[in-house]
Structure formats: C-alpha cells, structure tokens
Amino acid sequence: MDWSIRALLMVVGTGLVMSALRVRAASVLHRAWTAAMVAMLLLPVWTNWGPSVTAPILPAAPEHARMQAAAPPDIPRTPEVMPVAVGESVRPVRWPPSLDWKQVLVPIYLVGFAVMLARLIAGTLRVRSMLRLTRKADGIATSSLCAAPVTVGWLRPALLLPESFDTWPAAKLGAVLIHEREHIRRRDPLVQWLALLNRCVFWFHPLAWWLERKLAALAEEACDAAVLAGGYTAHDYARYLIEMAHSVHEKGTLIRSADAVAFSAGNLPGRIRRILDSAPAAALPSHKSVASAALCGLILATFLACSLGPSKPAAKRKVPMLAEERKRAMLISAEQHPRDQALWKAALALTPTGAKSLEADVKADPDDRDKLFELTRYYRSKADWNSLDALTLWYIGQHPDNRLGWGYPPEWNKVWDQDGYERAKQLWTEQLKQTWTNPYVYMNAAEYLSGNDNEQAEQILLKGRLRFPSSALHWEVFLAAITPGH
C-alpha cells in the first residue's frame, strides 16, 4: 500500500509541475517522466535499505483500534459462546482466526512478478540472438525479421533496417536514419527496458503500465521532431510513416522485444495528426528548465525517502481554505503566459451565476475562443466534469464543424466513460445524415471514432473525400493513418 501511494504521488507531482510550467516539448517531458519512472523503480530498494523518515500523512487509526492496541497483552480472551436452551450441552463456539492477507497477496504478487520478469528476460535474449544473425549492407545492419526500422540493444544500441532499404528513395532513407539515430543518441532502448522492468516490479499498478506507454510515445514524438527539424516537410514524413505501416501490414513481421524501439502502427492516426497540425514546440527557457528540474527532483526525492505513516490525532486548528490554495496554484501555472493570465483570473473569480451567464454567451457566439477558454477552466477548477461533457456534446450537436483549440473536443476514453462515448457517437451519426458544406465535420467525426471504430471512421472519411475531393485536405493521409492495411 505504501509503495502504491508513494508511486502515485510521484507521478501526480511530476504531472502537476509539467502542467504548471506548461512544458510542451516532448524531449523535456520524456526526461521528466523517465526520472519519475526511475524513482518508482527504486522505491522497493530504497524502502528496505535506504535511509528514510516517516511522514504522518495517512489517516489516523480509528479510536477503537488505538484502544485495542493499548490493552494489556496478557489478559486472556474468553471464547465466544452461543446461547443454548435448557437441557442442551454447552459447547464454546470459537470464531475462526482473522485472515492474514499477506499470506494471500504475497504469493500472488510473486507469481505475477516472476511471469513478467520471465517475459522481459526472454525478449532481451531474443534480441541478442537476432543481432548475431544480422547482415551488413553498405555499412548498415539489416535483418529479414524487420519490416520497418528498429533500434535494438540497451547497452550498445544498434540500428537495423529491412533488407529492402536499398530500394527506398534517398529522402526516405535520410529521414529514417535521423529518426533512429536520435533514438540511439537519447538511449531510448535503455529507457524502454527500464520502464518494462518497472512494469515487472509494479505489474499490479496501472501507473507502471501507463508510464511505459507514455515514455514510448514521447520518445517517438521527440524523434519525429528531430526529423522535421532536419528539414523534411510534414507531409513527406507522414507519407514515409504510412508506407512503413503498409510494409508491416503486408509482411506481418515486426520486432517486438524488451530492448527494441520499433515502429508501431497502433498510435499512427494521432501521430500523423500531430505531425501535420502541430507547430514545433518552443525551446524551454533556461529559468523554466531549472525550475522544472528542481521541482521534479524535490518531489521525487521527498516521496522516495519518506515512508507514509498514520497521522497523530491533533487538536482542532484553523486550516487554510482549500479553494484559496487551488486558486493560488492555478495562478502560478498562468504566470509564464500573460495572454492567458487574465482569463485564468476571470475563470477563478466566476460565481455559479456568472458561469451560467458565460455559458449562454458561449452558446450565442461559439467561435469566441476566449470565452470558451474561461468557461472550460472554470469547470475544471471546480472538477465539474458533467458540465464539461455537456458542453462538448452541445458543440457536437450544434457546431460539429468547429475546429476550436484548447482541447476541444475533449477526448473520451471508451474504457472509462462508455456512456459518454456512445452518446457522442450517436450525435456524430445523426449529424452525418445531413448535407454539410464544410469538410471538417467528416474529419472531426472520423478523428473521434478512430481507435475504437476504425471501420466506421474509414467510411466517414471516404464519404468526406467524395464530397470534397481536394488534395489540400490530406484525405489520403488520414485514410492511411486510420486504416494502414488498406
């Protein structure tokens, strides 16, 4: 329990620092989450052998438990006796001893850890044996097991290319080499291997699985940014990625191993969208870089060295208002962005009546970005997710062609909010029955459904391309990103 809570606090703390400082560069985010993953991996070792202090932040034990713990240990307990009728023999009935959950949970944990660790070791050994079978062509290692480029090895990373790489255009080969050499420079295979080891240790913890996927996605995003910074156009690079997805689909061979950073088509639609739509992230100012490193380091060191214990009962005292603390934290996150600071302050100063009036203004002028920003920040500060969902559904129902920024429309995860996803999906279905003069309706609907209902998303894009056959809209790119096998 202590490990799980401390790991959660590490990840949440790191996320809050990155959000407060509004860090967007994938390379910086990757370093921060790598530090959080390594600290999480060190938790079991540090807890058992490292110096630590107890932070009394867990809830205090109930009063009856403290009284029971303070009772003299040498007083024998009388066995519980059931009432009997006259003439019956009296037999004491003892309740069964309380179950020691450690005797159940520890073997379950060890079995899960052993299975996950065996998979990790097997994958590592498989890469080692595969490297011995590679061939060299023009100084580049190739393998028949590769249908797409892959970087393998966490001690001495190596780049492997498909045997057909000599048929690629020079520009495509150049982009691939920049991408994969960036993986080598950043030591991404080592980071991925450590993330998988962390997942073995914390196989029961959703955060370990999330961190592994997050680090892999950020590594790809950072290497994509390196390719674009090397002078390649977003459209050409997106086309190269789609061609590799086709190759993987046709050949059905793709290295998946512990210390291999390989091409994956699983997140291709989002990756293509980011490459085509996103502007390059601005370099992080030195003062923000120092602040983020210091704050993340302090948070990770604190929860690594402090074990959690029950708090002591204390006399009633006056505590600061949580609402005021939340307002101060949100204002700090807006300090570096003067343009948004006024909107943040306005959102935090809103009253429920003012929010209703603002929502009416937004619905009267749905293209007003500033008012939408202020309203959504108010809902988030109050954790009013129902109102956020209702606003998103209203936009889909009333303005499905709107391409507003600031996270509109907020994504629903089908696993966590099945009802919200189905309601939005039904709204999109109704909207697409109408005749639209704006192609973004089809793009928005297909983007929303991709990943959960790819076949339906493909049909929507095909319909949109038929109605708006303009190459400037990149229909082929989005179609290939959603359905790389076609």
Summary of the structure (lengths in Angstrom):
residues: 486
radius of gyration: 28.1
end to end distance: 47.3
largest distance: 100.5
contacts: 1344
relative contact order: 0.10
helix: 63%
strand: 6%
